[in-house]
Amino acid sequence: MNIGIVGFGGVGKAFVKLLYDKKNYLEKIGLDINLLYIINSTVGIYNPEGINLKNLIENLDLNKKLDEFYASKYINTNFNKMIEIKDIDTLIVMTPTNKETGQPGLSYIKQALENKINVVTADKGPVMLAYKKLNELAIKNNVQFKIGCTCGGALPTVNTGTIDMAGADILSIEGILNGTTNFILEHMENNMVSYHEALLEAQRLGIAETNPSLDVEGWDTAIKLLILTNVLMNQEKKLSDIAVKGITSLSLNDIEEAKRENMKYKLIGKTTNDNGNIHMSVNLEKIDISHPFYIVNSKNKGVRYISDTLGDLTIMGGASGVRAASASILRDIININC
Amino acid sequence: MNIGIVGFGGVGKAFVKLLYDKKNYLEKIGLDINLLYIINSTVGIYNPEGINLKNLIENLDLNKKLDEFYASKYINTNFNKMIEIKDIDTLIVMTPTNKETGQPGLSYIKQALENKINVVTADKGPVMLAYKKLNELAIKNNVQFKIGCTCGGALPTVNTGTIDMAGADILSIEGILNGTTNFILEHMENNMVSYHEALLEAQRLGIAETNPSLDVEGWDTAIKLLILTNVLMNQEKKLSDIAVKGITSLSLNDIEEAKRENMKYKLIGKTTNDNGNIHMSVNLEKIDISHPFYIVNSKNKGVRYISDTLGDLTIMGGASGVRAASASILRDIININC
């Protein structure tokens, strides 16, 4: 199986390392993955025989940039040339997320699918804006469009809602979908410090970003909830259809009061389908031990689906970080072939 | 898609009802399931055009037996004739479990796979005794062998361990795999009654069987653990390789002591893979809230997989009963076609 990568940041680098580490595993299951292209915003490298992973990783570990690497060894290329040559079965899209336009990932995905190339994406933008159309395009061209990485990474929220709930109607979706806010909430609780102190600690540990607004204002949760809603309930909702509240106004008093009641605050994205009437929200909720999310700790995530014929299903866990995210991409690639 | 059923007890009857109820759903996903055969131990009915589900269900609801139904309408048939005509794509095997020989399910499954017919089985016997060989036979004949119902029913233990963990090595499996014992343990705890009183209550509610030994002595848990171990860790272990202890010797004193420590007793099946050294056990374990199984209540079940690259994954829930079991069969049928 020949693959190409477009977008080459942290997850991309972790992915090529994982591909190398999983050589024996992939051999055992009879899947020979051959990486032909790596294309980022400034340069593209191409080896029609397959890029030497060991060599590539050694150079990346020396902090060499892709263009230094390519200059010495491989053919200069770009996205359009790759689509023309069309010698890959699957394209991995790891471009940065743009939640307004979905670009540049959106047009890469469209072109690949139109050219009968499977797509595995880690870029949330195109999925949140155009999942239904892109999936129809994939079906029309008899290829697959896999999005596992966009919605929880290692936690298989999409697989579980589609494959594991096949045949059932999903009546509601609930999720702790953002590890950073879950960490901050637990840190406030365990150490009785203010939101701002907990945020600083999360930033110090590299868990929260310098500009944390996407996480703490609930938008990352909302984006993932939107994807799950559109995919699992066959909708075409928009981000603006979700009532979104974050965690920034939570006070220590609130936490103290919840503690006295043996309860915890969690940031929960929730969609209910009431006879076709879809309601979506992201909110701080106070829950007790009767709710399975009570035990979703630290940077972990969880989702619960309530269905008509397969009952309730809660999944929790899923490691964080670029290696786990890259493992969720490899999972999608393997599932395309099984 | 043409299907046949062999073995027609409670789950079989629930399955034909589900098939009828899910007509719109199946139409929407473009899957036309046509039931041609129902074969039980005494009689077989066959309609080459497809058995009328509405008519069948009405007669079953009137408590009519299959032979009364067939006599009036359909062609008498048997398993061998079905295999000769070979007009089905998928066989649903719902024969009773024999954990010593796997029969009669084992030979039905073998013959179907050899004749290039997909198999979905609810019969645990053939799976626990011969999964690897049967799966190899399926691969050789380019058909699928699906076993989701044998190991937790609605709780997608097999799918999660294979599809959702694809690309990862599973290092350990832990499961609350038996709803009856989980109910009994919780009933002892909540009402401070003895094991025997809790068992009687479970029997009164129809949760435990008149002869409860398979459940309470840990064998049902062991069978499911064996299947998960063989499937997810590519082993060919036997039931006798598992150290099995049940719940019958648990005293109220034990429960009281655990309660004082904020702990609970759970019957847990566990497999660890220590560099290829596989260890399997079924045991009562005392756990606290740091273990996700602490919140697996009543008849619910749960499994936790620890993996190398996709982290820890816990799934819990999954409704009990024949309708949920039949929904897990429908799930496997849909996944064959996707």
Interface residues (C-beta under 8 A of the other chain):
Chain A: L18 K22 Y25 A154 L155 P156 N159 T160 I163 D164 M165 A166 G167 A168 D169 I289 P292 Y294 I295 R304 T309 L310 G311 D312 L313 T314 I315 M316 G317 G318 A319 S320 R323 A324 A327 S328 L330 R331 I333 I334 N335 C338
Chain B: L18 K22 Y25 A154 L155 P156 N159 T160 I163 D164 M165 A166 G167 A168 D169 I289 P292 Y294 I295 R304 T309 L310 G311 D312 L313 T314 I315 M316 G317 G318 A319 S320 R323 A324 A327 S328 L330 R331 I333 I334 N335 C338
